[in-house]
Amino acid sequence: MTRTSRLLACSAALAIALGATPAWADGTRAGTTITNNVTVNYQVGGVAQTAITATNTFTVDRKVNLVVAEVGGTATIVTPGQVLAVTTFTVTNTSNDTIDVILQGTQQTGGASAFGSLADTFDAGNVRLFVDSNGNGTYDDGTDLQVTYLDELSASPTGDTNTRTVFVVVDVPVTGAANQNLVTDDVATVILTGTAAQGGAAGSQGTAFVETTGANTAGVDTVFADTAADGNTARDGQSFARDDYRVTAAALTAAKTSTIVSDPQNGTTNPKAVPGAVIEYCIAITNAAGSATATSVVVTDPVPAELAFLASSIRVNGTVDGSGICQGDGGTGGTFAGTIVTATLDPIAAGETRTVRFQATVQ
């Protein structure tokens, strides 16, 4: 700063004109030089004197602030064994400088999930990060680019130049803790963290910012302005958000019953399981209420050596009554090969039961 002063006579008339309106640094790009000029005009004995001037110049410092936010406000529903399960986030640069953002996708270990009252119970596999390359807001496998950082997020909120959409993509295992099968309402909570880094060199990741300590310098200082919203730590140059993968699994149970249809001595009246008797087996497969629909359900049943399978007796996709007793319905289907009855059922929705029935003769 340059100072100019002059002792003026008491009779002097003084007029001050500022050369510029005060400029506020908030929103002004880091590194901008702001110059303020002052001019002093005066007279002595009614005669105008040479004006005096003074100049002040300072450099706008860098205010670093970025916001990572979850998109959608609800858990992503997945099934055991699913691949390419996606959660979506936005990363927004609200700094006054172009920055890179170093990305890290991690998994929460226990504790409350991001949404609802459930707990984090398992870890997803193969965690990867992708940027929305075509800007459609939807993950496109083979199109969106896998990344470890975001390059050159502008300080100018024009279009999406200061906001990028980032997808966390995982594979869901079949089993979780203690190698137990995943069940409905198991949750894997993932965390996307962004760290502000030096921008300005397109195509290469900048180094993470370090906040300037001590007194203001003549150059561009760095000040962290991120807040403690949503569990973040204030003024650490980072931001994170969480999202959940919540499992909806099929919960199948199987019940097998047998009924004596007839025997050679009694016919169908109070038949007994004697040699020559016809036995009907019924396998009932039930999917618990609130579960995911079970598909590609295949029933395999070896016929004991003491029984002889009755050809064309297989009936599939039958029902049970309110007591769980198999009904005499269903369509033809299934196969018998060697000693094995095999039948494929239609999809079993939550709360549904489907049956497989076949008959055999006691040897």
LINWO-V604799 format. One line per field, one symbol per residue. psi: psi as a letter, one per 40 degrees, with the letter a starting at -180 (. if undefined). burial: # if it has 16 or more other ideal C-beta (glycine too) atoms within 10 Angstrom, else .. A space follows every 10 residues. Layout:
psi = ???
burial = ???
This chain:
psi = hhhhihhiid eihhhhhhei ihhhdhehhi ehhhhhhhhh iiihfehhih iiiihhhihh ihhhhihhii hdeiihhiih ehifhhihii hhhfifihii hhihhihiga aiidiaeiih eihiifhihi igdefeehhh hedihhieih hghiehghbf dehihhhhhi hhidibiffi hiiheihhhi hhhhhhihae gheihiiiih hhiaihieah ihhheiieif eihifeeiii iiiihhhhii giihhhiihh diiddebehf iigiheihhh ihhhhhhiie iihhifhhhh hhhideihhh ifehhifaii aeeehhifai iiaiihhbeh hhhhiihhih eihiihiiii hh.
burial = .......... .......... .........# .....#...# .#........ ........## ########## ....##.### .#..###### ########## ###.#.##.. ..###..#.# ####..#.## ##......#. ...#..#.## #####..... .######### .##..#.... .######### #########. ....##..#. .#........ ######.... .#....#### ########## #........# .##....... #.....#### #######... ##.#..#.#. #.#...#.## ..######.# .....#...# ...#.#.... #.#.#..#.# .######### ##.
